[in-house]
Amino acid sequence: MNNVFDFPAKPFKLSDSTVVSRWEEICCYGEVGPIRVTLARRLDAMPDLIHVVVLGSSCWVGVAPVASMPDNANGRAVADITGAAVVRAIEHAEVEFAAERTTC
């Protein structure tokens, strides 16, 4: 399945104590730079939940669940609104960050 991702991502060797979570991407709400906002289902946890997740490189953001809802029509409706709002918030943050004057 190409829509399943594992974190932490390879290439480093996992030890026996490393916790690996498996996620299935249901849909993507958008990407802002290196950050991707998706609707995902965790394959190694409770099957009745879906999550709005912020994805980035494993050394920076990794997998950051923003909201969890029941895996039904009402939960999906809330997730769609939440996902779009998260993408917009990240877009605003990126613009504000880029517009800041830096001091030396």
N, C-alpha and C positions, 0 to 999 in steps of 0.2 A: 504494500500500500504506500503510495507516494505522499499521502497526506498525513502520515504518522511521523511524529518527530520525538526523539528521545533527548532528555537533558539530564545530566550534562552531556554535551556533544562530544564525540570522539575528537581528536586523535589521541589524547593522552590515555594511558592505561588505567582502567578503573580498578580500584582495590576492592576487597571483599566488603568493606564498610561503606563504600560509596552508594548513595541513594540515587537511583535512576527513575525518573518519572516518564511515563509514556502518554503522549497526547495525540488525539486525532483532530486535525483541523476540519471544521465543518464549513466555514466560509471566512473570507478575508474582508474586513471593513475598510482597510486602507493601509498605505505605507507612507511614512514621513521620514525621509532620509533612511537611516539604517533600522528604523523602528517599524514594526508591523503589528497591527491590531487585528486579532482574529477571534472568531467564536470557535471554541474547542471543547472537546470532551476528554476527560482523563480516563485512560484505559485501565489503569491500575488502581482505581479508587471507586467511590460510589458511582454506580452507573446511571443514577437518576438525576444527575446534575450536568448542566452545561456552564461554561465559563467564558467571560470576555477576558482575553489574555493579551498582554503587551509582550511582544517578542523582540529580542535584540540579540546581539552577539552574546555568547555564553559568559564572556568575561566582563560584560558591561551590565546588561539588563537581565539576560537569561529569559526565563519565563516568569512573568509577573501577573498573576491573576488579579483582575480589577474588580470583578463581580461574579457571583455564582447564582444561578437560577435553576428552578426545576426544568427538566427536559420535557417540556410540553409546549403547546401553542402560546400560552400566556407568557411563559418564561422566554420563549424565542422572541416574542414581541418586545419585551423589556430589554432583552439582549441586543436587539437591532437598534433600539434607541440609544442604549448605553454605548455600544460600539461606535456609532457615529459621533456621539459626544466626546468620547475619548480621543478619537482621531482629530477632531476639531481642536480639542484642548492642546494636544501635542503640536499641532500646526501653529497655534497661537504662541505656545512656549518657544518654539523654534524661531519664530519671527522676533519675539521679544529678546531672546538670547542673542540672535544675530545683530540686532539693532543696538545692543548695549555698547557703550564706549569702554574700551579697555584702558586701564591705567598701568603705567610701567613704574 
